[in-house]
Amino acid sequence: MLKENQIFIHVPKTGGTTLNCALHGTDVPQDNSFNFRHLVYETKLSTSGDIFNPLKNGKYRDYKIFMMLRHPVDRILSEYYFIKERDDFFSLLKPSPKSFEEYALHRQTSNYVVSFLLGNRIYAKNRPTQEDLNMVMNGIVDLDITIGIYESFSESLALFQKNIGIQWPRTIENKRVTILRPKKEEISKTLFDKIMSKHNLDAELYAHALDRFNKEDSLGHVAVKIKENRYQYVLTYTNKYVLLELVLKGHPFLFVNKDYFKALSLFLADLKLQSGDEYLLLWKGALMNALKENNLELKLKNLLVQCESKHPIEFLKAFGLYISKSDSKTIRKLVLDFKTSHVKQQSLWSKFFDKF
């Protein structure tokens, strides 16, 4: 739990949800407060602006403020693949980007971190300037804000423990890991350079923070075990979206079969599963069994056989690619009828199905 004199600034897609939950000992992040600065969902405004406003931030001189920063290319990759199905955010971009490249180079996404720290609305049309960056960096120095580096997560935890006085739990569960996204090393050098140029202020801020971080005394590692659960976020994602939207956003196949996917989502939600891996396993089994009741073309039959023993995410990607390349006639032939018997009833999960 944060103390009264501690303030955490959660810059989006920098591991902030993981830290928020660890700080509060909860499975879901806590809402905005004086001590926790993030985005307000309703207004899409950042709540960190007064901290970096030289006319207002005098009151923060006795506070211990900390935040995490991440390499600009890696951060925007994570952001795009996390947010691209969320129309409540994506609809704010004009014109709407149709690819990661268009998103990363869009005028309204440029220098997002600096804009966020200034308290602006997400995707604000007025983008930050060099003067704005100078204001942010002056605030960091004047208020002695501690900045961790996402790529050095364990060392950053040690830094926060040393400078802020945070006592971390023995185990921290990694939250909201973005799935189905490439690594920054997979981005072409040409695109990488374009992104760094478009986000030049964020790049300068990151380099400044990294330099400060590297000058810290030997930090070592805190005795914290990071528990990876890469797919846990599907439990909250599927409260609003169909899992296939990760690869087929806006595709007619989803509209034609909306009743099926709604029924499947409600059924799985009613099971109150505690693991994203469980959800994916059961979802895969249900969809594959529903597909098998159709007169399938050979290509799809082979795909199902090949994916039988693969991870559900591999099936998700393969089936999404198949549908995206199929003509409307082929898609219309696939009739999905939800049946509870389609959900794979392995002995490990059988207890969930007793009531059906």
N, C-alpha and C positions, 0 to 999 in steps of 0.2 A: 504494500500500500504506500502511495506517495505521501510524504510528510507535508505539512503546511508550507514549508519553505522550498519545496521542490516542484519544478515545472518540467514536464516532458512535452516536447514538440514532436508530433508524429507527422513527419513528411511522408506522403503517400508512397507506397511500394519501397519502403526501406526497412522492412521488418518490424514496423511499429505495432502492428496487431499482436505479434508474438510478444513484444515487450509489454504492451498494455495488459494482456492477459496474465503474464508472469508477475507484473507489478501488483495486480489486484487479486491474484489467485483464482481467476475465473476462466471458464471455457469460452466465453464471448467477451469482446472488448467493451470497456465502459464508455459511456457517452462523454461528450465534451464537458469540460469544467474549467475553473480557473487554473487548476494544476495540470490539466491535460488539454493540449491544443491540437486541433485537427480540422477537418472539414465539417460544416453543418450540412447534413444531408438535404434539408428542405431548401436552403438558400444556395448551396454549393459554395459558400464563402469560407475562407480560412479564418481561424480565430487567433492567428499568431501575429497579426499586423502590428498591434500596439507595442509588442516586445521590441520591434525593430524601428519604431517611430521615435526619432530623437526628441520629439516634443512631448512624448508620453511615457517613455520607458524608464524614467528616473525612479519610478516606484519599484522597479525590479532589481535594483542594485543589491538588495539583501537576499535575493533568491538564488537558488542553485538550479540553473537551467541546463537541460541536455537534449540532444537530438542525434539522429543517425543520418548519414548521407551515403549515397550509393553512386557508382559510376554512371554518368548520364545515359550512355547507350544501354547498359544493362537495366537501368531503372525504367526507361521508356519502353523497352521490350516487355518487361514484366507488366507494366501498366496497360499496354495495348492489348495483350492477350488476356488480361484480367477484365478489362472494361469493354471490349468490343461488342459483347452481346447485350450490354446494358444501355438500352435506348434512352433512359432518363439522363444519362451522361452524354452518350454519343450524339444525341440529337442536338446538343448545344454547338456542335461543330458545323460550320457552313463554309464550303460544301462538305458533305459527309465523306470522310476518307474511305476508300475501298480496299486498302491494303495497309500493312505495317509501314511501308515506306511513305505512303501519303499521310499517315497519321504522324509519323515522326517528324516529317518536314512541313506539317501544316502550320500556318501562321499562329493559330490559337493554342498550339501546344508548345511553342518555342519557350525555352527557359522557364519551364513550369515551376521548378523548385524555388527560384528567386521570387517568382510571382506569388507562389503560395506563402512564403515567409513574410511577404509584404501585406498579407491579409486579403488578397484579391480573390475574386470568384474564379472557379475553375474555368479554363478556356476563355478568360476575359479577352475582349478584342484589343484592348490596349495592353501591349506587352512591355515588360520591364526594360529599362535602359541601363547603361553603365553606371549612371548616377544612382539608380536604385540598388544595383549590386554593391556599390560603395557603402550605401546606407546599411545594408545587411551586414557586410563585413565589419563595419564600424561598430554595429550593435553586438556582434560576436565578441569583439575585442573589449569594448566598454563594459559589457556585462559578464565577461569571462565565461561565455557559454561553452560547455563541454560537448565536443562533437565526436561521435563514434563513426567508424567506417564499416559499412555493411560487409565488405569483403574480408574484414578482420573481425568477425562477429564476437568470438570468444574474448579476444583482447579488448574489444569495445565494452563488453560486460565488465571486465576487470577495471577499465578506465572509469566507468560509471560508478562502480563500487568504491573506487579510490577517491574520486573527486566529488561525487554527489552523496555518497553514503548509502547507496542502494544495497540491500541485502537480498541476493537472488535465491530463489528456491533451489533445491538440489537438482530438480529436473524441469526443463522448460520445453514445452511442446511447440514446434514450429507451426505457425498458423498461416493460412491463406497462401500456400505455395501455389504459384501459377503453373498450371499444367498445360501441355500442348504448346509450348513456346520454345523457340530455338535459343541457343546460347549466343552471347554477343560475339564469340569467336567464329560463329557460323555466318555472321553478316559480312558481306563483301567489303573490302577496304574502301571502295568508292563510296558506298552508302554510309559506312562507318564515319568517314571523313566529313560527309555532308551533314550527318547528324551532329557531330561535334561542332561544326561551324554554325549550324542553325541554333544550337543550344550552347553557344559560346559563353554566356554568363554563368550557366549552371556548371559548365566545365571548369571555368575559372574558380568558382566557389568550391567545387569538389577538390581541385588541386590545392587550393588554400587550406582546406580542412585536412587533406591528406598530409600536407607538409607539417601542420601543427601536430597531427596524430603521431607522425613518425618521430617527432622531437620529444615525445613523452618519454619519461624514464621507463625502464624495462617494466612491462606490465604483467607478462606471463599470462596464465589462463586461470580463470576462476573454476572452482570445483563444481561445475554445472554440467549436467548431461543434457545435450540437445536431442530431444526426441523427435525424429522425423516421421511425419505422417503426411506424405505428399498429397494424398487424395481426400483428406478430411473435409476440405472445403466444399466438396460436392454435396454434403448434407445441407448446407445453407444455400448453395447455388440452386439446387433443385427445388427449393421452396418457391422460387419465382420463375425458373426457366426449365425448359426441357433439356436434358443432358446433351442431346444431339445438336443443340444450338451452338455448342462449342465448335462444331465443324460445318454445320448447315444452317447458319443464321439466315432467316428469311426464305428458306427454300420451300417450294410448293409441297414437297413430301411431308413436311411437318404440318402444314395446314390441312392437307387431305386426311392425315391420320391424327389430327389434334385430339379427337375423343379417345383414341387408344393411349396416347402418351399422357393425357390427363388422368385416365383411369390407372395407368401404371404408376404414375407419380403419387397419386393419392394412396394407392395400396402400399407402396414402399414407405411413404411418410407415416402411415398408420402403424407401421412396425416399430417406429421410434428407434431406429438403428443408431448405434453409438460409433460406428466406424465407417469412414468413406469407402474403405476397401470392401466391406460387407455390402454396402449399397451398390457399388459397381459390379460385384460378382452376381448379385441377384438381378440387377437390371440387364446385364448381358444375357443371363440365362433366359429371362422372360422374353426379350426381343428375339433371340435366336430361335426359341421354340415357336414363337408366333410366326416368324418368317418361314419356318419349315413346314407349316401347314399350307403353304402356297405351292403352286406348280412352278418351281424356280428354274430359271435358265441356268445352264451349266456353269457359267462364270460365278454366279452368286452361290450355287451349291458348293463349288470348290472353295470359295472364300470362307463359307461357314465351317467347312471341314478344317481348313488351315488355321482358323481362329479359335477352334474348340479348346485348345490347350494354351492359348495365349492370354496375356493380361487383358482385362476388359478395355483398357485404354487403347490397346493395339487394335482390338475389334472395332472400337468407336471410330478410330481414324480410317481403318480399311473400309468399313461400311459407308462412312461419310464420303469417302473418295469414290466408291462405287456409285452411290446415288447421284453425286454431283456430275458424274460423267454419263449417266443414263438418260435416255430420251423420255419424254412424258408418257409415251405408250408403255414402256417398260415399268415405269414407276406406278402407273395406274393399276397394273396387274397385281401389285403387292397389296393384299388386303390384310390389315392387322386387326385381329380380334382379341381383346384382352381376356384372359382366363387366369384365375389364380393358380391353376395347375401348371401354367407356363413358368412360374417362378421356380427357379432351381431349388429343390428341397434337399440340400445336402444335410447330413446328420448334424453338422455343426450349427445349422440355422433352424432345424426342425422345430425347436421350441417356439419360434415366432409364428408358426403356422397352425398351431393347435386350434385356434379359435375359428379357422376358416373351414 
